[in-house]
Amino acid sequence: MSSLIPTTQVDEQDRPIVDATRHNAAVRLATGKFQIIRRLTSAPLILLFLLAPWLTINGAPILWMDLDHHVLHLFGIVFWPDDLLILTWVAMASAFGLFAAANIAGRVWCGFSCPQTVWSMMFTWVEEKTQGSRNKRLKEMGKPLLNRNWLPLILKHSIWLLLAFVTGFTFVAYFKTGFGLWQQIITANVQSEVIFWLGFFSILTYINAGWLREQVCLHMCPYARFQSVMVDKQTLKVNYNNTRGEPRKHNNTHPLSNKQGDCIDCQLCVQVCPVGIDIRQGLQYACIDCGACIDACDGIMTSINKPIELIDFSDGNTVTAKRPFNLRNWLPKQRPRLWGYLAACLVAMVLFTAQVILKDGFEFHLSRDRGPLYFYHQLNISNAFTLNIQNRTTEKSSFTLESTHPHLVVANTDALAVLSGQKNSVSIRVDCDTDCPIKGKSPFQINVLHQGKIEAKLEGTFFAP
């Protein structure tokens, strides 16, 4: 791990400057309303992540990427490779939804629902429960290596590895189903590639959530770099009320005066920050708007009988001591960019829903074979065609063909069987007897029936002498 000792750099007023790039493994867990909100928003996402490979709809898990049959099962809907365009609407709706959230409240997704943050805070909770509070952990790490208490450390890493394995198991189960993967493990019949991916995702989770943590947010995630283009003057961000808080009472370099700020320089806002920044230094790209510093500061303000919200979510446009929230300026009618994001998200969701509703389970195409326009077969005048059938359902399906023309007959009227997800090309012959009244060419129609229901009406042209 990186050093746990706070940076000793100071500003012109001899106040410590926090290096946002320094890895702070001893994060203090905060308690308060925003942490409750974070748990309420992240808990359903964690449950969905863990249960998706086990819960079934229409005989398949609610999320299953079946690579063997090249099919995606998503909440009871089956998507084939040809349905890629439909899934792009989901990606677009998710992206514009994220843009709208960023425009409303900055990096609120990062702070409350991002898997990197959720898993990092989960690992931090385990760290505190096994090794004690932040101060106790720092004291323990200050001891010589051989004098440390290794039992809590071993317990912590054991739980971390267990959580990492559960995460890796769930990732692989999205491709093998939960029951299928579990059956392979308990019967010791795990394929080598499955073992590789189990180990890969488990180790990656252990490193990301246990060791790297905020370094992923600071140096790997591109969202922090471009999210500034999605905000406006009304975007809510975590802000420190500099007018009310300064000068800090704990700063001895300032002479005593009648005006003293409410900030007592307790450093709790820095200690609870997952990315290790000091919000009092102003807005910073590393801030993930998790609200941990707000909860910590509110607790201190309450204990010293001062008004809360010295640090709060605000648009930063007001500098009054109270910093009121201007709802009128925040409304979407005053924010065309937010309207644009919401409209684009809605359009993408509507298009996705419409295409899912209108998505056909089968696809048919009738084409004329190359060669003569007609030929004689026994006593009949015949034309040759090829019927292409694609079965987009999850079951084997059989079809029958019938001609609606009074003088034309489809020769192969036997049931045509197509397996799930397969494409079949069937050669068919359309006959007209020698007394056929058709001269030259005549349009006709073939009905494709599945379980007595007409699935398609195919148009064609019959040629005769």
Disulfide bonds with the S-S distance in Angstrom:
Cys432-Cys436 1.93
